[in-house]
């Protein structure tokens, strides 16, 4: 009696595999991979929990309700004191991160557009100067640029001898002071309503624009009834009071992010403009359009469809690079979570919060620009 062979002949294996649909094989392989991944994650979580128990530590988010017991330097948009909870401290850091990221994305895109267009100037001196600046910034590490700007701002004169390039604008080692406009609460609420209706006008149907117009008129009337007040800063003794103050750390972080990312965006803009077929520009000039009109009405709308996905990538990079603020002491999300983890010992939980927040911010920025890109790709879409 012959021994039983452990494997089937090649012909029988091939015939057996042909009887199984490919989709079932793919589903089985995916299920197997998912099961192995879940088992590995369960094993890692079990070993981590056992290791923490041996050291007298435990996982949990109960520390979020405990008092923070530390100060936060930059809390201009949300008041904070050491008696407040850790959750409020994290909210302050998240607000600071979101503020510098939103301003940085807008300013970087605007500056990158200008630099990218100037790179294509027919003036060799202007295009050469912009190219040199772009190459220097692109090849300088962001951390080095951030440290240089921070040291430069802290080397400015004291508040008593602050620089005043324009009336109401003060620049000192305490930061940048700008005039601010104070609106009434009613005006702010009506303006927010008008903006929300403008965003949601596509879902409101025919009445969308009517509601947006009514909200805008109501906002204008509220401004006439309770007029906005201009609050400019002024020097009082050894300090500057009034206006809006941006700390040196915030100004250095924002400037470094904008300069670094705008240099990359300028290359995206330049490449997208050069990718537009020359026949499009020649046709625009043949119709009597000036070079600026051809650029604004023909070249940029076509190039924008190609550059928006790359703009989304650069904005996501800016959001992630904002975590370098910890190097200059700006109280962003990373800095506050690191301080919280060192004080409470819940470093794993703070790292999880950090991961979730940055992932959410990056996905939100990418989704917004991808939504705009989808609108641009529709036939007959108006770009500008």
C-alpha positions as CSV (number, residue, x, y, z in Angstrom):
1,X,0.0,0.0,0.0
2,X,1.5,3.3,-1.1
3,X,1.9,6.1,1.4
4,X,-0.5,9.0,1.0
5,X,1.0,12.0,-0.8
6,X,0.8,15.2,1.3
7,X,0.3,17.4,-1.9
8,X,-1.9,17.0,-4.9
9,X,-0.3,16.9,-8.4
10,X,0.0,20.2,-10.2
11,X,-2.8,19.4,-12.6
12,X,-5.2,18.5,-9.8
13,X,-4.3,21.6,-7.8
14,X,-4.9,23.8,-10.9
15,X,-8.3,22.2,-11.5
16,X,-9.3,22.7,-7.9
17,X,-8.2,26.3,-7.8
18,X,-10.2,27.0,-11.0
19,X,-13.4,25.8,-9.3
20,X,-13.0,28.5,-6.6
21,X,-14.0,32.0,-7.9
22,X,-11.3,34.6,-7.6
23,X,-13.4,36.9,-5.6
24,X,-13.8,34.3,-2.8
25,X,-10.0,33.7,-2.8
26,X,-9.4,37.5,-2.5
27,X,-12.0,37.8,0.3
28,X,-10.4,34.8,2.1
29,X,-6.9,36.3,1.9
30,X,-8.1,39.7,3.1
31,X,-9.9,38.0,6.0
32,X,-6.8,36.1,6.9
33,X,-4.7,39.3,6.8
34,X,-7.2,41.2,8.9
35,X,-7.3,38.3,11.4
36,X,-3.5,38.2,11.7
37,X,-3.3,42.0,12.1
38,X,-6.0,41.9,14.8
39,X,-4.2,39.2,16.6
40,X,-0.9,41.1,16.6
41,X,-2.6,44.3,17.8
42,X,-4.3,42.3,20.6
43,X,-1.0,40.7,21.6
44,X,0.7,44.1,21.7
45,X,-2.1,45.7,23.7
46,X,-2.1,42.8,26.2
47,X,1.6,43.0,26.7
48,X,1.5,46.8,27.1
49,X,-1.3,46.5,29.7
50,X,0.6,43.8,31.6
51,X,3.8,45.8,31.6
52,X,2.0,48.9,32.8
53,X,0.4,46.9,35.6
54,X,3.8,45.6,36.8
55,X,5.0,49.2,37.0
56,X,1.9,50.4,38.9
57,X,0.5,52.4,35.9
58,X,-2.8,52.1,34.1
59,X,-4.4,53.4,30.9
60,X,-7.3,55.8,31.0
61,X,-8.4,59.3,30.2
62,X,-9.5,60.3,33.7
63,X,-6.6,62.7,34.0
64,X,-8.4,65.1,31.5
65,X,-10.6,66.3,34.3
66,X,-7.8,67.0,36.8
67,X,-6.3,70.5,37.3
68,X,-3.5,71.3,34.8
69,X,-1.3,73.0,37.4
70,X,0.8,74.8,34.8
71,X,0.7,78.1,33.0
72,X,0.2,78.7,29.3
73,X,1.9,81.7,27.8
74,X,-0.3,82.4,24.7
75,X,-4.0,82.3,25.5
76,X,-5.3,85.2,23.6
77,X,-8.4,83.4,22.3
78,X,-9.2,81.3,25.3
79,X,-8.7,82.2,28.9
80,X,-6.8,79.7,31.0
81,X,-5.4,79.4,34.5
82,X,-3.6,76.6,36.3
83,X,-6.8,75.7,38.1
84,X,-8.5,74.8,34.9
85,X,-8.7,71.2,33.7
86,X,-6.2,69.4,31.5
87,X,-8.9,69.1,28.9
88,X,-9.2,72.9,28.7
89,X,-5.4,73.2,28.4
90,X,-5.5,70.8,25.5
91,X,-8.3,72.9,23.9
92,X,-6.0,75.9,24.2
93,X,-3.2,74.1,22.4
94,X,-5.6,72.8,19.7
95,X,-6.9,76.4,19.2
96,X,-3.3,77.7,18.9
97,X,-2.4,74.9,16.4
98,X,-5.6,75.5,14.3
99,X,-5.0,79.3,14.3
100,X,-1.5,79.1,13.1
101,X,-2.4,76.4,10.6
102,X,-5.3,78.2,9.1
103,X,-3.5,81.5,8.8
104,X,-0.4,79.7,7.5
105,X,-2.3,77.9,4.7
106,X,-4.0,81.1,3.4
107,X,-0.8,83.2,3.5
108,X,1.4,80.5,2.1
109,X,-0.9,79.9,-0.9
110,X,-1.2,83.6,-1.5
111,X,2.6,84.2,-1.3
112,X,3.3,81.1,-3.3
113,X,1.1,82.2,-6.1
114,X,2.8,85.6,-6.3
115,X,6.3,84.1,-6.2
116,X,5.4,81.4,-8.8
117,X,4.1,84.1,-11.2
118,X,7.1,86.3,-10.6
119,X,9.4,83.4,-11.4
120,X,8.0,83.6,-14.9
121,X,8.6,87.3,-15.3
122,X,10.3,88.6,-18.4
123,X,12.5,90.8,-16.2
124,X,15.6,88.7,-15.6
125,X,16.6,90.7,-12.4
126,X,13.2,90.1,-10.8
127,X,12.8,86.5,-11.8
128,X,16.4,85.8,-10.7
129,X,15.9,87.5,-7.4
130,X,12.8,85.5,-6.7
131,X,14.5,82.2,-7.8
132,X,17.4,82.8,-5.5
133,X,15.0,83.4,-2.6
134,X,13.0,80.3,-3.3
135,X,16.1,78.1,-3.6
136,X,17.6,79.5,-0.3
137,X,14.3,78.9,1.6
138,X,13.7,75.5,0.0
139,X,17.2,74.2,0.9
140,X,17.1,75.6,4.5
141,X,15.8,73.2,7.1
142,X,12.5,74.4,8.5
143,X,13.7,74.0,12.1
144,X,16.8,76.2,11.4
145,X,14.6,78.8,9.8
146,X,12.3,78.8,12.8
147,X,15.1,79.2,15.3
148,X,16.6,82.0,13.2
149,X,13.4,84.0,13.1
150,X,12.7,83.4,16.8
151,X,16.1,84.7,17.8
152,X,15.7,87.7,15.4
153,X,12.4,88.7,16.9
154,X,13.7,88.3,20.5
155,X,16.6,90.6,19.6
156,X,14.3,93.5,18.7
157,X,14.2,96.6,21.0
158,X,12.1,96.5,24.2
159,X,8.5,97.7,24.3
160,X,9.6,101.2,25.5
161,X,11.6,101.6,22.3
162,X,9.4,99.6,20.0
163,X,9.7,100.1,16.3
164,X,6.6,101.9,14.7
165,X,6.7,101.5,10.9
166,X,3.1,102.8,10.7
167,X,0.8,104.5,13.2
168,X,-0.7,101.9,15.5
169,X,1.8,99.2,14.4
170,X,4.5,98.3,17.0
171,X,7.3,95.7,16.7
172,X,9.3,94.8,19.8
173,X,10.7,91.9,21.6
174,X,7.3,91.3,23.1
175,X,5.8,90.7,19.7
176,X,3.8,92.5,17.0
177,X,0.9,94.8,17.9
178,X,-1.7,95.5,15.2
179,X,-4.8,97.7,15.3
180,X,-8.0,95.7,15.7
181,X,-11.6,96.4,14.9
182,X,-14.2,95.6,17.6
183,X,-17.6,94.5,16.3
184,X,-20.7,94.1,18.4
185,X,-21.9,90.6,19.3
186,X,-25.0,91.0,17.1
187,X,-22.8,91.8,14.1
188,X,-20.5,88.8,14.7
189,X,-23.5,86.4,14.9
190,X,-25.1,87.8,11.8
191,X,-21.8,87.7,9.9
192,X,-21.3,84.1,11.0
193,X,-24.9,83.3,9.8
194,X,-24.2,84.9,6.4
195,X,-21.0,82.9,6.0
196,X,-22.7,79.7,6.9
197,X,-25.6,80.3,4.5
198,X,-23.0,81.1,1.8
199,X,-21.3,77.8,2.3
200,X,-24.6,75.9,2.4
201,X,-26.3,77.7,-0.5
202,X,-26.1,74.7,-2.8
203,X,-28.2,72.7,-0.4
204,X,-30.8,75.5,0.1
205,X,-31.9,75.4,-3.5
206,X,-33.4,78.5,-5.1
207,X,-33.8,80.3,-1.8
208,X,-30.1,80.0,-1.0
209,X,-28.9,83.3,-2.5
210,X,-32.0,85.1,-1.2
211,X,-31.1,84.0,2.4
212,X,-27.5,84.9,1.9
213,X,-28.4,88.4,0.7
214,X,-30.8,88.9,3.6
215,X,-28.2,87.9,6.1
216,X,-25.6,90.2,4.5
217,X,-28.1,93.1,4.6
218,X,-28.9,92.4,8.2
219,X,-25.1,92.4,9.0
220,X,-24.6,95.7,7.3
221,X,-27.6,97.3,9.2
222,X,-26.2,96.0,12.5
223,X,-22.9,97.7,11.7
224,X,-24.7,101.0,10.9
225,X,-26.6,100.8,14.2
226,X,-23.7,99.8,16.4
227,X,-20.6,101.0,14.4
228,X,-17.3,99.1,14.8
229,X,-14.6,100.7,16.9
230,X,-11.0,100.8,15.8
231,X,-8.7,100.0,18.7
232,X,-5.1,100.9,18.0
233,X,-2.2,100.1,20.3
234,X,-0.4,102.9,22.0
235,X,2.7,103.1,24.2
236,X,2.0,103.5,27.9
237,X,5.1,103.7,30.0
238,X,7.2,100.6,29.4
239,X,4.3,98.6,27.8
240,X,2.0,98.7,24.8
241,X,-1.7,98.6,25.5
242,X,-4.6,98.2,23.1
243,X,-4.7,96.5,19.7
244,X,-4.1,92.8,19.0
245,X,-0.7,91.4,20.1
246,X,1.0,88.5,18.4
247,X,3.7,86.9,20.6
248,X,7.2,86.6,19.2
249,X,6.8,82.8,19.2
250,X,3.6,82.9,17.2
251,X,5.0,85.4,14.7
252,X,8.2,83.4,14.2
253,X,6.3,80.1,13.8
254,X,3.8,81.7,11.3
255,X,6.6,83.4,9.3
256,X,8.7,80.3,9.1
257,X,5.8,78.1,8.0
258,X,4.6,80.6,5.4
259,X,8.1,81.2,4.0
260,X,9.0,77.5,3.9
261,X,5.7,76.3,2.4
262,X,5.2,79.2,0.0
263,X,8.6,78.4,-1.6
264,X,7.3,74.9,-2.4
265,X,4.0,76.2,-3.6
266,X,5.7,78.6,-5.9
267,X,7.2,75.7,-7.8
268,X,3.9,74.0,-8.0
269,X,2.3,77.2,-9.4
270,X,5.2,77.7,-11.9
271,X,5.1,74.1,-13.1
272,X,1.3,74.1,-13.5
273,X,1.4,77.4,-15.5
274,X,4.2,76.1,-17.8
275,X,2.2,72.9,-18.3
276,X,-0.6,74.9,-20.0
277,X,-0.3,74.4,-23.8
278,X,1.2,77.4,-25.5
279,X,-1.7,77.4,-28.0
280,X,-4.0,78.5,-25.2
281,X,-1.9,81.6,-24.5
282,X,-1.5,82.4,-28.1
283,X,-5.2,82.1,-28.7
284,X,-5.9,84.5,-25.8
285,X,-3.4,87.0,-27.2
286,X,-4.9,86.7,-30.7
287,X,-8.3,87.7,-29.2
288,X,-6.7,91.0,-28.0
289,X,-6.2,90.1,-24.4
290,X,-3.2,91.6,-22.6
291,X,-0.6,89.4,-21.1
292,X,-2.1,89.9,-17.6
293,X,-5.6,89.3,-18.8
294,X,-4.5,86.1,-20.6
295,X,-2.8,85.0,-17.4
296,X,-5.8,85.7,-15.2
297,X,-8.6,84.5,-17.5
298,X,-7.0,81.7,-19.4
299,X,-3.8,80.3,-18.0
300,X,-4.4,80.3,-14.3
301,X,-8.0,78.7,-14.5
302,X,-6.5,75.9,-16.6
303,X,-3.4,75.5,-14.4
304,X,-5.5,75.6,-11.2
305,X,-7.1,72.3,-12.0
306,X,-3.7,70.6,-12.0
307,X,-2.2,72.4,-9.0
308,X,-5.1,72.0,-6.4
309,X,-4.1,68.4,-5.4
310,X,-0.5,69.5,-4.8
311,X,-1.8,72.6,-2.9
312,X,-3.7,70.2,-0.6
313,X,-0.5,68.2,0.0
314,X,1.4,71.4,0.9
315,X,-1.3,72.5,3.3
316,X,-1.3,69.1,5.0
317,X,2.5,69.4,5.3
318,X,2.1,72.8,6.9
319,X,-0.3,71.5,9.5
320,X,2.1,68.7,10.4
321,X,5.1,71.0,10.5
322,X,3.4,73.3,12.9
323,X,4.4,70.7,15.6
324,X,7.9,72.2,15.5
325,X,6.6,75.0,17.6
326,X,7.7,73.1,20.6
327,X,11.3,74.0,19.7
328,X,10.7,77.7,20.4
329,X,8.3,77.4,23.3
330,X,5.0,78.2,21.6
331,X,2.2,76.5,23.5
332,X,0.7,74.4,20.6
333,X,-0.9,71.0,21.0
334,X,2.4,69.1,21.0
335,X,3.9,71.3,23.7
336,X,0.9,71.1,26.0
337,X,0.4,67.4,25.6
338,X,4.1,66.8,26.3
339,X,3.9,68.8,29.5
340,X,0.7,67.0,30.4
341,X,2.3,63.6,29.8
342,X,5.4,64.5,31.9
343,X,3.3,65.6,34.8
344,X,0.6,62.9,34.9
345,X,2.6,60.0,33.5
346,X,0.0,59.3,30.9
347,X,2.3,59.5,27.9
348,X,0.6,56.8,25.9
349,X,-2.8,58.6,26.1
350,X,-1.3,61.9,25.2
351,X,0.4,60.4,22.2
352,X,-2.9,58.9,21.1
353,X,-4.7,62.2,21.5
354,X,-1.9,63.9,19.5
355,X,-2.2,61.3,16.7
356,X,-5.9,61.6,16.4
357,X,-5.9,65.4,16.4
358,X,-3.2,65.8,13.8
359,X,-4.8,63.1,11.6
360,X,-8.2,64.8,11.9
361,X,-6.7,68.2,11.0
362,X,-4.8,66.9,8.1
363,X,-7.9,65.0,6.7
364,X,-10.1,68.1,7.2
365,X,-7.7,70.2,5.2
366,X,-7.3,67.6,2.5
367,X,-11.0,67.1,2.3
368,X,-11.7,70.8,1.9
369,X,-9.3,71.2,-1.0
370,X,-10.4,68.0,-2.6
371,X,-13.9,69.2,-2.5
372,X,-12.8,72.4,-4.2
373,X,-10.9,70.3,-6.8
374,X,-14.1,68.2,-7.5
375,X,-16.0,71.4,-8.1
376,X,-13.3,72.6,-10.5
377,X,-13.4,69.4,-12.5
378,X,-17.1,69.8,-13.3
379,X,-17.9,71.0,-16.9
380,X,-18.4,74.8,-17.0
381,X,-17.1,75.4,-13.5
382,X,-16.0,79.0,-12.8
383,X,-12.6,79.1,-11.2
384,X,-12.1,82.8,-10.5
